[in-house]
Amino acid sequence: MSTELIHVTINDQPFEVPKGARLIDVCREKGFDIPSFCYYSDLALQASCLMCLVRIEKMPKLQTSCTITCTDGMVVTTQSEEIEKAQRGMTEFLLANHPLDCPVCDRGGECELQEMTFDWGGLEERFTEKKNYYAERYLSPMVANDPQRCILCKRCTRVCDEWMGEDAIEAGNRGANTVIGTYGGWLNCSQCGNCIEVCCWTELIVTKLVRGN
């Protein structure tokens, strides 16, 4: 049975795409760069980073492309001053409580946030209040946890629950004090390492990167 195709327009270019396809995936497949941090195609939607914003004709405000499925006749804009302003604002929020120490960071040069910040260039940090501080800790002999670098994309909690069915790592506390951790003690899991693999920051890293062995 063939897949039904529909017509969408992205940045003034017409395309035929499968009906019900996720907009962020279609845009990327067609060569349009859509930034995102919390989105991971094989995991349930989180829609918390608000970086994948696009303008869709006849909709009153910017939309998160990770939560939109393509419909016939949809007209989409992925790049504009309005969109860039919103994305730069969200990046500033993400950096508000994030250490700005890339040169000495264990994952410097391999961090999606660092790459995005460099791509934008000239970001202004207006947040002058004291940042939250959480000491680095070990969740297991394999996994190191650096909470102050986390933006709560929850890729790690979702992969633990959805892929492994273990639910060993979760968000604790509430609001600005939310941190990723265990339910107490060491990680009670198979130590698969998927939480480290999907982490787009340095919140979870292999302990050998910290210990140097």
N, C-alpha and C positions, 0 to 999 in steps of 0.2 A: 504494500500500500504506500503510495507516494505521499510525501509531506506537502500539505497545502501551503502555497506561497502567497505572501501579501506584499503590498508596495509601501515602502516608507521612504522618506526623504531626510537625509542627514547632511547638514551644512550645504544645502542646495544641490546635493547629488542624489539621484533616484537609485533605489536598490530593491531587489526582490529578496525577501528573507522568510524563513519558516514562521508560520503563524504561532504566536505564543512564545517566541524566543525572547530571552531577557535582553533588554535594551543595552546594558553595559557590555554584554558579550558581543552583540551585533556591532556596536560602535568600534570596539577593539578589533574585531575580525575584519572590519572594512578599513582599518588603518587610522582610526581616530583615537587619539590618546585620551583616556578617561582615568584620572587619578582616583585612587581609593586605597584605604588601609584595612577596613574591617571586612570588605567583600572577599570571599573565597568561593570559587564556583562550585566546589564540592561540599560546601557546608551550608547550613540553614542561614537565612538572612539575619543580619544584625542591624544594618542601616544606622550606625551610630557615629561614624566619622564625618558624614555629610560632605565628603570630598568629591563624590561622583555626580555633582549637580549638572543638570542640563536644562535648557529651555524647550518646552514642548508647546507647539502652537495650540491656542485655545485653552491652555491651562493657566490659572491666575498667578502662579508663582513657580520658582525653580523647583525641579523635581529630582529626587535621587534616582539615578538611572539603574541602580541595582534592584530597585523595587518595582520597576516598570516593565511590563511585557509589551511587545510590539503589537500594534493593531493596524489594520489596513488604512492607509492614508495619513498615517502619523508623520508630522513634520517636526524635526528635531534640530536644535542648534547646540553644539558642544563647546563652542568657543565664542566669547564675547566679553566686553568690558564688565558687564554685569556678573557673568559667571566667574571671571577671574577675580573680581573683587570679593565675591563670596568665598571662593576657595582660598584666597590669601588670608581672609579673616579666620577661616576655620584652621588653617595652618598655624596662625598666631595663637589661637586658643590651645592647640595641641602642644605648642612650645611653652605656654605660660608656666607650666609646672615641670618642664622637662630640663634636665641638666644640659647646659650648652658646652659640653666638653668633648666634642667629637674626636680631637686628636689623641686623647688618652682613653677613649671608650674601647671596651673589648671587641665591639663590633663595628668600629669605625671603618668606613669604606664599604660595608656590607649591610647598610641600614636604609630601609625604604624612606624613613622620615628625613634622614640626612640628604638623600638624593633629591627628594621633593623640595626641600628647603633650598638647596643649591640651584635647582631648576628655576624656582621662582625668583630668587635673588632680591636683595634689597628689602627683605622683610623687616618691619619695624616691631620691636618688642616693647609694648607699652605697659606691660604688667610689671609693677615695681614692688608688689607685696612680697613677703617672705614665702618662699616655696615650701611645700610639704617635703619632709625628709623621712625616708624609710630606709633603714639599713639593709644592705644586701644580706641575703641568707641562703642557706642550702635547703632545698626541699627533699633532696635525696643525694646519695653519693654521686649521682649522674647529673642532676639538674640544679643549677644556681638560679636564684630569683633576685632581681633588682627592681623592686616595685616603683621607684621614683621615675623610671623610664617608661612606664606602662601608660597607654592611653585607653585602656579598657576596650579594645576591639573584640576581645573575647574569642579570638580564633582558637586559643589554647583550650579553653573550657569546652568549646563546641566540638573540637576534634576529639577530645578525650571522651566525651559523651556519645557523639554520633558515629565515630569511626571505631572506637574501641569498646564502647559500652561500659566504661569503667567509672566515669564521673568522679575521678579522683582529685580534680583541681577545679576550684570555683572562686567566684568573686565574693569577698567578705566585706562586712561593714556597709555603709550607705553613703550616698552623695559624694562629696569631695574627699571623703575618707575611704572610699572603696579601694580595695587592693585584691590582687589575685594571690591565692594561696591554697593550702590544703584544709581539710577538716580537722586538723590537729596532728602534729607529728609529721613523720616522713610521708612522702607520696605512697599511697597504698595502691600500686598499679604494676603493670608488666614492664615498666621502664622502656616503652617502645620508642620514645624520643619524638613522636609526632608533634607534641606541643612545642618543642624547640624548633622543629622544622617549619611550622606555619607562623611562628612569631615574627612579625615584621619589624620589631625593634630590637632592643637588647634586654627586654624584661626577663626572658628565659634563655639561658645559654648553657651549653655543655660545660661542666665544671672544669674540664681540662683547659678550656680557654682562660679561665680565671687562675687556675693553679699553675699553669705553664708546664704541664706534664702530659 
